[in-house]
Each structure stands twice: as structure tokens, then as C-alpha cells.
């Protein structure tokens, strides 16, 4: 599968910093214009989606355009099915929709069902190639989706599959803040087993990342 690249990391980090200063919108608008002009370029949507997610990461209280992000990533995945980051980010974005919301419940349940299918396909595709340390994140994200959908038997098995693999540092600090969210979620669930194993793997993959406020140590 296509690996995460330094260009992906640098763009995400740049927009993240700009968003914290309230200056990200100009970058996002420019990337959207480029994306609209290069619709025949299958990877043109990834920078635009990365920028939107970086802004959301930096300013979580804003009203995000989930549909725009998912549709942009869907275009990417359609033309470039081996894009690991594109697939992962699409699952991640759908996971951000609240599992217990009452408003637009049908839409949210459908999107989360798509996310679970996406996560399963991503795990299957990455199993057919050489292991990368960020592949573990797919299992933890799938575990969260399973747990929140009521499939509480699958979540521990998925986490165990992730922790059974040897870990190595993921050398992308900015994107690491996003990739580690499913690990932090797992560790915050007192009913789930093997949280120490998940914590140990998280510290191996993201050694320079601070522990989120309120998360168990």
C-alpha cells in the first residue's frame, strides 16, 4: 500500500500550526481550488482532505464539513485504492460522527456502518503487504467501531491483533496526534481488557506524543 510520506506530514503540520493561529482557511481554499482543477489527478484530493482534518484537529469546536472530507477521500480511494492514508482518514472521519446522536441518526448509523466495512477492507489490504508500524492504528480504529456498535466481542480481538505485532516508532509527529486517538480511546474504556498492552504499544509508536488530558496513564 502507499506509505505515509514526509510531504503528508509536512502539509498536515503546516495547516495545524496555521489553524491554531486562525490562518488556515487561505491554505485550505487554495488546496480546494487545486483539487477542483485537477479532478483527473487521483491524488489531488489528499492534500485538501489533510488540510481540512488538520483544521478540525486544531479547532475541534468548529462546525466541520464531514461530508466534504468523506467525499474528497472517497474520490481518492476510488482512483487510488492502495492509498493507506486516504482509507484510514475516511474511516477516522466517519468515526467522528457521534455514535449516540439522536438527530440524523439514520445517516450517522449508515456512515458508521460504511466505516466498519472500510476498516475491515483496510486491514485485509494491509495484510497483503509488508507490515508498517502505522498499520496497528487500523486495528484500534476498527476496535472502537466494533465496541461502539455493540459488537463487544470483536474489539478485544482486534486490539490483540495490533499488539501481537512488533512495534516501531511512527516518524510523523503531527499526523501521530491523529493516528493515536483510537489508542487513547481504547485505554479510556475500563471494561476493555489488555489496556496495558495497548498503552505499551502506543508509547512505542508515539514516544514523543503527550498523554491526552484526562487519559489513564
N, C-alpha and C positions, 0 to 999 in steps of 0.2 A: 504493500500500500504506500501511497505518497507520504513521506515523512513530514513532520513539522519542520519548518525551516527557520533560519535566522531572520529572514525577511518577515515571516509571520510574526515572530516575537517582537521585532523592532517596530513594526506598524502598531501592534497592539499596545506596546509600551508607550509609544508616542501619543496615541489617541487617549490612553489612560491618563497620562500626565496633562494633556491639554484639557480633558474633560474636568479634571479637578480644579483647573483654573477658569473654567467656563468658556473655553476656546475651542472646543472640539467640533462644533457644528460646521464650521467652514471646511474642515478636513472631510467630514462626512459628506457634505454637499458636493465637494469636488470628486470624491470617490463614487458617489452615486451617478454623477454626470459621466464619468469614465465608464462605469458599468453599463449605462444606457447606450453609450456609443459603441460598446464592444460586446454586444449581445451574442455575437458569433464566436467570442473567445470564452471557452468553457470555464476558465479560472478567474475571469474578471470580477465575478461576484464575491470571491472570498475576501479581498481587502475591504470591500464595502460592508459585508456582514461582520467582519472582525472589528471594524470601526464602530458599528452600532452596538456591538456587545461590549466593547471597551467603555463606551459612554455609559451603558447600563451598569457595568461593574463599578464605575467611579461614582455614579449618581443614581443609586438604586431607587430613590424616591420619585424619579421622573416617571412619566407615563410611557412605557416602552411600546414600540410597534412590533409586537411579536410576529404578526402576520408578514410584515415586510422582511424580517430577518429569516423566517422559515421559508418563505417563497424564494428569496435570494439563494439560500443554501440548497433548496430543492433543485433550482436550475443548475447549480454547480454539480450536485451529486448525479443528476440525470446525465450530464455530459462527461463528468469525471467520476465514475462510481468508485474509483480507488482512492478518493480523497479522504484520508482518515480524519483530518481536522474538520472538513466540511460535514462529514457524517456525525462526528461527535458533537459538534456545535449545534447541529439541528436537534439531536436528542436533548442536549442540555437546555436549549431554548424552550422546547416543549415541556421540559421538567419544571421550568419556572412558573408555568401556569398552576395556580393553587389547586391541590388535589381535593380540597374540601369546600370549594366555592359553590354557592347555590345559584348565583347569577351565571347565565350562559353555561350551565352545567353540561348540557349535551355536547357543545362544542369542545369544552375542556376535556371531557372524557374521551372524545374521539381523538383529540390531539395527543393525549397521553397514551392511548392505545397505539397510535402511529409511532410514538416514541419508543414504546416497548418492542415493537416489531423492528424498528430501526436499530435499537441496541442489540437485539439478537442477531441481526444480519451483520452488524459491525463486528461483533465477537466472532462470528463464523468466518468473515473475510480476513480478519487479522490473524486468525488461527492458521491460515494457509500461507503465511509469510513469516519471515524471521521476526522473533519477538523483539519489541521495543518497550522500554520502561513505561511509556505512557499508555500502553495497551491495558495495563491494570485499571486505569481510570474507567474504561468501558464497563468492566465488571461491577465496579462500585456504583456507577450510574444506573446500570440495569438492576442492581440490588435495590436501590432506592425506589425505582419504578415498581418493582415487584411488591415491595413492602407496602407502599402507599396504595397499591391497587387491591390489596388484601391477600396477595399470594405470599404469605409469610414463611412458607417452607423453602421457597427458591432463594430468598435474599441471603441467608447464611451460606448456601452452597455457592452462590456467585462470588461472595466475598472470599470464601475459602479458595476458589479457583484463582483469584487475584493474588492472594498471599502465598499460594503454593509456588509461584514463580519467583526467580531471583530478582531482587530489586536493584536499581541503579539510579543515580541522580538524573532527574529530568532537567536539562540545562537551559530552561526557559523560565525565568523568574516571573515575568509579567503574566504570561499565559498560565504559569503554575498556580497563580492565585485563583484562576477559574477552574483548572483541572482538579484541584484538591478539594473543591466544595463537596463533592459526593463522599469523600473520606470523612470530612468534618461532620457531615450529616449522619453517617453511619455510627460514628463514635458517640454522637449525642443521643442515640436510641438505647435506653437502658435495657430493653427487652432483647436486644440482639446479642448473639454470642460472639466470641473471638474479637471483641473490640480492641484488646491489647495488640493482637496480631495486625489489625488494620492500622492502629496507631503507629506501630513499629514500621510498617511498610510506608505509611505516609511520611514519616520522618526520614526514611531512606530516600524516597523520591523527591521530597521537597525540604531538604535540610535547612535552607535559609529562609523559609517562609514562617512568619509568626503564627502562633496558635490563635485562632479567632477568639474574640472576647466572648466569654461565657462557655466556651467549649471545654469538655473534660480533658484534663492533662494526663 
